[in-house]
Each structure stands twice: as C-alpha cells, then as structure tokens.
Amino acid sequence: MADFSGHLSLRAAVRAHGRTVLAAQSFRAPFHLSKPYWDADARTLVVQVVNPTAGILAGDRLESDIAVERGAALLVTTPSASRVFRMRDGSAASGQRFTVADGAWLEVLPEPLVPHRGSTFRQQTEVAVAPGGSLFYVDQLMPGRVAHGEAWSWSRLTLAIDVRLDGELVLRERFDQSGTALRDLAALAGSGPAACFANAVFITPGPSADWRPELAALHDDGLWLGVSALRRGGWSIKLVAPDAVRLRRALRDVRRILARYFPRLACEVRKL
C-alpha cells in the first residue's frame, strides 16, 4: 500500500445572513469531508473530517490547516477513532495548524487517538488565536486495543502543542513517551489498565473562571480532572478516566458546564 501524504485546508467565514460557511476547502486522501451541518441554536457550523482508510500506517504524512475568520464559528470533529497501526519500519506524522481571528470561535473535538502495538507516531499542533478569539481544543488518547492485549505497547508517541495568543506563546507542551510511562501514570492515578486521557485547551476572552469549581467537582468516582491557568487568556484542562466510556461522559459534562457560560459549547457534536 502506498504511503499517504494527506492534506486538509479549511477556511470558515461568516456571510451576510449570519451563518458560517466554508469559504474555501481543499483536501486529499486520506482526508475526506462529510456535508457540513449548521447548528442554528449554537450558531455554529459542524464539520466532520473522515478518514475512509483503515487508519494511519508507516510513511503516512498528514497536514491540516484550519482558519476561522472574524465572526465565524466552527466545530471540527471526527466520526470515529484515529487508529495508528503497527509499523515494522518507519513512522507516521501529523502536522496541525489552527488560526482563530478576533471575534471568531473554533472547537476541535476529534474522537480518540488509538496507537496500536509497535507504532511510532508524532503529532505537532500549532494554534494561533487573535485577541478576542476563542478556542476549545481537545486531544483524547486511548491505551491501544485493550481486548487484544495491546494496551500501552506502542513504540513511541509524541504529542506536541504550541498555543499563541496575540503572537505570545502561552502554552508549550511536549509528550514524548513509550506506553510504559503512561501505564505507570494510570497506575498512580488508580485508573486501571484501560485508562484513557484527555487534554483540553480553552482560550477565551469571556468571564473569569466562575465555572472552575463546577469542573473540579467532577473529580470523583475514578475520574481525575485538573484545571490550570495559562500564562494569560486561557486554561488547560486535563482528564484521566478508567475507560473510554467514562472519558466520553466526563468530556460531555465539561462541555455542558462550560456551555452555561459559553453557549457555543452547547453545539451538538453530530455523528453523521
């Protein structure tokens, strides 16, 4: 099978009728777009990014560039988990860039990343938010195919993210580990061998963290949740859950709480 050099480029803009549309789009396999859906209640355009192939294989290089213009609101999601398959040789990589203008809103909420045994994968994410722009970005990680005895058995996984607000670096995180390190962290949290992780970045010019105690109250019943202020303009939210079902429920609860302060987070993550 040939290596994929996938490309996705989206530009969201608001039109005179007040709706957000895709003003420009370009993609190449393995990226594919389902028909966008307008959520009239949240006034947000929902876009499903689909990978019609089996998953990510050695040699694949995926690049995406998503920009939201002033006044526009976009939610980007996926209908299924992204599986990174075993690699006897080589590796795969993904580069993501998200740009949010003043007065714009972008939510990125894909299904989890699932690295299989013996896989090597690097994901580099670059985020640039203008003053007055808002972003809710989530990465989810599952430990592998637990039922097949492949939990925590990838070769190497690198997840890197840089977030800039008005050009200033407000967050830089690097996770570069074998599966063993995360297995040990899961054991420390008492979350068990099927533990799943989520990392959310919330950039907002809105009200201060009146919502923070409500999120902290979710830290219970096998779920670990922490909220930390960024250098300025936003928050880092981290979750450890005993399994994928509990993680999904926790993220739903996080969005539900925040939606009372930021209504666009009430947008339906529709699975088409």
RONUMAR-399569 format. One record per residue: x, y, z of N, C-alpha, C, O, CB in turn. Coordinates in pm, whole numbers, plus 50000, padded with zeros to 5 digits. Atoms other than C-alpha are relative to their C-alpha. Glycine has a CB too. Layout:
REM RONUMAR-399569
XYZXYZXYZXYZXYZ...
//
This chain:
REM RONUMAR-399569
500854988050000500005000050000500885012550000501865013250075499045000050123499214987950011501335034449905499845008750125498795008950189499615007949876500084990449890502185059950172499065011449960498995015349843501415005550038500884988750024499665087950208500715012950040501405013550142498674998450078499574986549966500615124550200498735008450001498435015649905501095005749899501324993949993497275138050318500045014850028500945019750096499194993250104500064985449986496285174550305498575004250025497654999849955500585007049873501314994449972493335193050457500165015050026500965019150111499334992950121499984985549978492745230550433498565005050000497815002749905500855007249890501354994649987489575247850555500105014650043500955018350124499164991950102500124986149956488665284650586498525002950022497725002349929500645009949896501394997249965485445293650768499795015150008500625022450064499624993350134500304985650000483825327750719498505001750022497714992749993500455006849866501414997149977480535343950815499465008149882500145017049830499805007750135500634993150112478145355650544498975010150050498725011150170499344989949905500934989149965475585384050537498804995050078498255002350160499535007249875501155005549928472825361050664500364995550141499504990850216499424988349923499575003349864474895354750979500504985950019501004982550126498905002450092499545013849989475715318550907501474998849961501985006149876499154990949912498635003350038479225304450896499974990049886499174980749886500794994350122499875009150114480195287250571501484996749982502355003550035499395006349870498635003050040483305270450436500285008449876499865005049765500214984649973499694991050112484625298650220501044993949908501114997549790500495013350052498995006950081487465276550099500274986450062500304985050184501315008449988499675013349950488265239750126500844992649897500654994149776498734992050033499165008450085490865215949988500424987950082500814989450198501245007949946499565011849927491645180150086500464989249902500054988749786498884994750090499455011150077493505149549964500054987950092500324989350211501415003449942500025012349922493295113350080501244999050089502355002150048499924987749906501205006849952493105100950345498945009250061498005004250123500394989950101501034991049948491135132350443498795000249907498934999749784500565014250018501234998450074487515134950336499025007550090499045005850212499424986149954500964992349923484705158550444498594994849977498194992449863500085014849965501435002250013481105149450517499325013649980499955024049996499434992750126500734987650022478425175250439499925007950130499475002550231498594997149945500074991849878478685204050692498565001450048497615000749970500605014049976501324998949937475795208650934499965012950081500865015650161499704987550092500154987449928474555242251066499154997750124497984994150114499375010949910500735000849874473555241351434499435013950028500165023050069500924995050120500624986849990471065270051448499945005050143500025017150166498604999749942500094995749860470785270251827501335005650049501375016150113499564988250089498674995449958474535273351889500635009449898501695015249924500924988150023499504991550108475025292751562501454996449967502345004949964499905014850040498685005450028477985270751476499914990149886498974982249878500614993350126499905009650109478965251551163500774987850048501874989150101500675006449876499365012549960479795214951231500554992949877499834990749779498994990850076499345006750111482285197651002500594986950048501344986550146501115009049938499455013249971483085160451009501174997349906501024997949784498904989049987498845003950080486575150950892500134984850009500334979250116501315007150050500055014650007486545114650780501284994649940501835000249844498774995349918498905007450060489405090650717499434986849948499204977750027501184997450104500635012050053487955064250479500924987949992500474977049956499465002949865499085011350002491095042550502499944992650133499214996550224501455004849971499995008049876491805016450769500555007950117500145005750231500824987249980499374992349893493905041150967501345005549954501595006749834500184991450126498704993850028497405056050988501074989249996501194981250088500355010950107498985010250021500275034950855501375006449988501495018649974499684991849874498624995150013504065038050836500175007749870499705003549765501014988250006499754991850117505155065350599498955010649974499185019749894500104991549881501054990050020501905085050620500415013550058501005014250166498674995350064499754986449955502255122650649498725008049979498255009549866501225006649924501294993250005499115142450731500185014650040500785017450145498964993150091499894985749971498905180550720498625006349994497895004149898500985006949903501284993050002495895201750813500205014550043501035017650128498974993150092499924985749973495385239350822498565005350002497905005649898500895007649892501384995649984492095253250956500015014250055500625016950158499204990550093500054985949961491365290550981498545004350013497715000949930500765009049898501344994749977488275307751123500095015250001500815021150081499394994650135499934985650014487695343551018499095007150101498275000850169499615004049858500734991749903486225371851225498494997549993497894998049885500305014849976501435001849990482675364851344499504986149968498334983149993499345009449911500405013550037482625328851221500134990550120500884993450214500844994849881499965009949893482075298151443499994986149937499124982949858498805001750098499795013050063483255263151354500314989550104501104991850196501135000849897499655011749921483285229151524500494989249905499794985549811498784994950085499425010650082485565202751371500104987450084500674987550193501405004149944499985012649927485125166651476500234988449904500374990549783498684998150078499845012050081485565130851351498964989850044498544989950159501444994350011501025009749964483085101951342500534987650070499764979950126499264995949879499445012149940485495075451469501425002550045502045012550008499954988249900498644998849947488795069951648501034999549886500794993649781500294988850102498875000550094492095075251465500964989150047501584990450152500735013949990499175011349962493995042351471501365000849931501455002849810499314986749966498634999950052497775041751430500484985550005500684979950113500955009750083499735014250006498725006951312501484996650020502365005350013499534994649869498655005049975501804985751382500925003449884500525002849768499984984950024499024996050100504944996651198501274991850021501964993450122500315015350008498775008049989507724971951135501225008949974502305006750031499984988149900498954990250029509815000550995499335013649983498165014449944500834996149873500494986750028509395038050978499055005250106498924999650215499335000249868500894993149907506885061051141498965007749920499005007949797500805009550095501004991450062503925083751069499985013350076500385013950192498584993349999500004986849937503435120751142498805008149955498275006249845501305007649968501124990950029500705146951156500385014050044500915016050153498704995350071499814986149966501005184551149498675007349992497975006449891501045006649906501284992949996498045206251252500235014750031501025018150118499054993750105499934985749970497635243851240498595005650004497795003649912500875007749894501324993949981494605262551372500185014950024500975019050109499234993350119499904985449990494145300151331498615005650028497665002649955500605006149870501294994649957491345319251507500105015350004500955020850074499584994250139499994985450008490585355851428499265006250119498584999350194499385004749868500744992449900489245382651661498504997949979498004999249868500355015149992501435001950010485595375351738499584986749942498384984349923499415010749920500315013150058485825340151594500014989350109500554991250218501014996449889500075011349908485145306651762500404987349925499934984849814498574998550061499635012950057486805273051691500014989650110500674991350213501375000749930499945011649913486135240051866500534988349919500024985449810498604996750063499435011950064488245209651773499824988550097500434988250203501535002149962500365010749909486845177851924499984986649925498904981249900498625002850065499965012950069488035146251745499804988450096499954989850217501334998449926500035012449923487465110751862501434996250039502385002049986499314988549919498655002749946490415094452047501004994949897500644989249794499894990050111498885006050069493805085551907500294986550065500374985650188501275009450004499775013549947494465048051942501274994449937501214989249825498774990649971498765005550054498125037751893500084984950027499994980550142501225007250060499905014449987498475000351828501434995850037502355003850038499574993249871498705005649962501344977751932501035002849891500775000949772499894984950026498894998250092504664986851774499905012049908500645012749810500124988249919500154988350086503535020051625500865011650049501175012750168498535004349994499244987949970505535052351609499325011749930499175011749808501504998749955500814989150056503625084851562500345013050069500545013550190498504997050015499754986649946504285121951604498915009449950498625009949830501415005249959500994989850034501615149051612500465013550052500695015250172498604996450058499594986449965502635185751609498835009449974498345010249861501275004449920501144991150012499875211251674500435014350028501075017150129498874995950096499714985949985500255248751626498685007750002497865006349912500935005149884501244992449985497495272151747500345014850010501215018850088499194995350126499814985549994497345309651685498635006550016497775005349928500735005449871501284993749971494485329351842500215015250011501105019850083499384994350132499944985449992493955366651789499285004850125498404997850176499395006549873500754994449886492815388952079498525000549967498145005249860500525014150037501435000450024489065384252114499524987349935498314985349920499615011449915500375012950056489145349651955499844989650110500364991350221501054995349899500265010649902488005317752133500284986449939500014984049821498545000650052499645013450045489215281752109499734990050110500014992550227501484999549957500105011549911488275248652269500554988149923499914983149831498514997550050499295010650072490725221652158500204988150092500634989850207501385005149946499895012149918490725185652283500784989249926500524986549809498604994850038499335012350043493115156552235499554988950093499554990750215501565001549999500345011649918491955122252355500934988549962501274986849845498514995949982499065011050023494225091952393499504987550070499244987650190501415003750049500315013149945493285055552441501264991650003502174994049924498894993049919498755007249980495895029952553500324989749893501354983149901499984993250131499805010350101495555007652245498854990250003497844992550069501324992750021501075010050005493494976852171500084991350126500784981250129500114991249871499945006649870492904965752529499574985449989500204976750049499135007450102500525013650011490884934852432500984990649930500894978449945498695000149926498995008050069493804923052217501324999550078502324994550026500255005549860498795000149920496334927452497501065009749953502245007549977500584986350002499054990650057497934957452325500075013350075500635023150024499665002649857499974987449926497474983852594501445004050032502254995950075499194998750130498724993849965500485007052638501194993949926502324994649975500224998850149498915007350066502534987652381500465006549870501105000049788499574985949973499434993250117503235013852115501505002150021501985001750135499275013649974498554997949990506905020352038500335014150047501115016050139500664997349865499744986149961506875058252057498845008749956498325007449845501345005249940501104990750030504225085052071500435013950044500825016050158498674995850072499664986149970504915122352052498795008849968498305009049855501255004749918501084990350016502145147952105500545013550045500865015350163498704995750081499434986949970503355183952089499025010849960498385010049855501365002049928500914989050031501345216052102500605013250045501145014350156498634997850067499654986249968502205252952093498755008649980498105007749876501215005149911501164991250009499475278652162500495014450016501185017650113498914996550108499634985949995499965315652088498745008650001497805006349925500915003849882501084990449990497635343852186500575013749968501455018750039499324999850141499464987150046498245376552001501504999049978502245008450007499685011250101498605002150031501605362051896500854995650117502004991750098500565012349945499235003849881502685354352253499784985250032498644980550035499605008750122500115014149965503445318352343499434998850141500065003250237501384992949990500645001449869501045309652628499994985550048499724982850165498585005249995499945014149961501395271752624500904992549905500784993749783498584993750002499195009550079504015246952506500084987150079500594986850191501455005749970499995013049935503585210452591500614989749906500384990149785498584995850043499405010850076505555180152478499804987050077500294985550189501515002649975500095013549947504545144352548500774991149904500394989949787498504995450018499165008550085507195120752414500374987850082501374987950154501285007749947499885011249908506885086852577499754986849931499104986049827499065001750116500475013550032506685049752538498694997850075498315006050159501074989250039501245002949931503455033852652500214997250148499314999350229499324988449936499735003849861505125022552975499825011950094499305010350204501414994450014500084988349912505305058053114498545003550030498215006750145500705012049935501414997049975501575063953069499334989150082498444991850162499265002049868500555010949919500775029753211500315002450146499465000150233500574986449955499624997149862502685039653524499205011650057498825011550174501505003050009500804988749955500805072853541498574995550030497974999850128500005011149894501355005249978497495054453507499934992150130498954992950203499564991349882499975007749876498505031153789500065009250121499435006750223501204990350000499904990349891499445060954005498665006550028498315009250143501045010749966501324994049984496015075953942498954989850044497814993550074499565006649871500965010449963494385042654027498934997949895497834993549927499365003450130501005000550107492635043153689499944986749929499004984249853500265010849900500065013350059493495007753580500614999149862500995009249804498604995549995499295002450127494904992053261499325005749877499975007149773500174985449981500714994550115492235006653031499875015250008499055021049937498624993849990500114985649979492785042753144500145007849869500935004149782501065004850100499974991250116492175069952886500275014350047499965018050160498664999349920499564986649965493465105552879499395010349906499095007249791501545001049997500424988950084492255139152750500725012750044500945014950163498465002050007499344987349976493995172652722499215010649925499125010249802501504999749954500794989450062491845203352658500675013650023501195016350131498555000150056499504986249991492975238952588498835009249970498175008049867501205002549901501154990950011490415266552639500525014250002501015019150104498974997750116499614986050011491225301552515498725008249987497915005649899500955002549877501244992350003488535327252587500215014150054500925016050153498924992950080499984986549945488135364852631498815002450091498585013750136500015010349888501234998949925484935357752826500215001550149501295005650192499144988249974499924998049855484205357953200501094991750064501534981650008498694996850064498995007449926486735346453456499464986350037498314983250009500445007750127500325014149980486705310453576498994997950112499294991050209501254992350031501075003049905483435311353770499594985449992499034979950087498795009049974500365013950026482965276753622500994990050060500724978050064499904997749851498935009349957486165262453771499574990850115499874978950109501225008050042500425009349894484625248854097499064989149950499094977850000499315007750111500915010150054481945231153893500774988949928500424977249938498995006449905499185010150065484575213753684500774991750102500904979550089500965006549901499245007249897486615204953992499134989750070499644979450116500575009950103500905009449935483545187754135499844987049923499364977149977498645006450019500055012350079483745162253852501104990350040501034978550006500125003349852498875008349958486985149054005499524990350109499564993350228501195009050054500605009749907485455117854160499754987049925499774986749802498675005650063500455012750057484505081554102500914995249888500464991949778498575001449947499055005150098487675071253920500465010049897501335006949817499424988749931499614989750096487955103553722500925010250068500605015550174498775007049941499094989449955490925126953772499865011649903499965009849782501484994950007500154988150083490405162453647500715011650067500545014150186498515003349977499294988349949492625192953687499875011749905499855009949783501464996750023500114987750079492315228953568501135009450042501315012250160498605006950020498884990849972495325252353539499895012149908499565010949790501374992849981500004987850081495515288353422501245000449912502334996749955499935012650090498864997950088497735295253123500685013250035500245020550123499554999849852499264987549977500215323653110499075012049995499205021350075501125001649896501084990150007497265345353003498964995149902499264987749809500545014049959501035001850100493965343052827499364986449989498554984249899500545003449874500615013150019493045306852886500344990150108500924993550212500424994549869499945010449899493065273953068500404986849936500124984149820498664998550072499685013750038494465238853047499184990750089499194991950211501554997150015500855009449928492075210853145500484985949966500514982249849498495001949964499495013550022493425175453189499134989850072498674992250184501464998850048500855010449945491475143453249500674986449988501324983449888498645000149930499635014250004492335107353336498774992250044498234994750152501244996950092501215007649972489465082453325500314985049991501244981149922498855003849901499705014349999489305044853387499724992949868500234981949846499214993350107500285006250130487945037553038499435010549905499205022049944499004988050015500454990650103486715053352716498595005150027498295016749998500054993449864501374995849971483075054252827499995011150105499275021050091499154988150047499934989949893483925073553143500635012949949500215023849990500814994650120499384987950056486155097552949499005007549914498925019849921501244996449919501004993550085483415104452695498965007350085498575018650054499314989549909501004993749912480945111452976500585012350068499895022450083499514990050105499374988749933483425134353151500125012049905499855023349945501384996150053499894989050096484045154952836498635005949969498505018049951500664995149870501364994950019480305157452781499615009050117498995019550097499004988349987500324991949883479965170553138500775013150000500235023550038500294992250128499194987850008482805195453089499355009849902499215021649933501454996749956500634991350099481145209152775498665005450050498315016950026499804992649867501314995849948477745210252946500165011350102499405021050099499274988150064499774989649899479105230753238500465012949933499945023749963501054995350104499464988150064481075254553018498975006749909499015018849889501244996649920501004994550091478115258752780499075009850069498465018250003499204988949939500844990349930476235277453052500635013949998499935023950013499764995550145499284987350008478885304653023500375003449855500495015149819501274999450087499574998350139479875299352658499064991749913499364980149885501514995849980501085007750062476725288952465500414991949877499754982049845498905009349961499635007750120478555277152154500494985950034500524977249947501095007549922499635013749960479805247152353498794991050018498944979150046500805000550130501215008350003476185235252352499754994249863498764987249842498785008150045500145005150135476675227351985499984984750001500784978350070501145005249911500115014550008475635191851901501154994449917501374998549802498644995849939498925006750074478595170151804499344988649923499344977149966501154994650097500825009550075476555152651539500874989949928501844993449861499125007549898499315010650070477775119051413499184995949878498174989049891500254987850094500795002250122476605116851052500344986549939499784982849836500255011249897
//
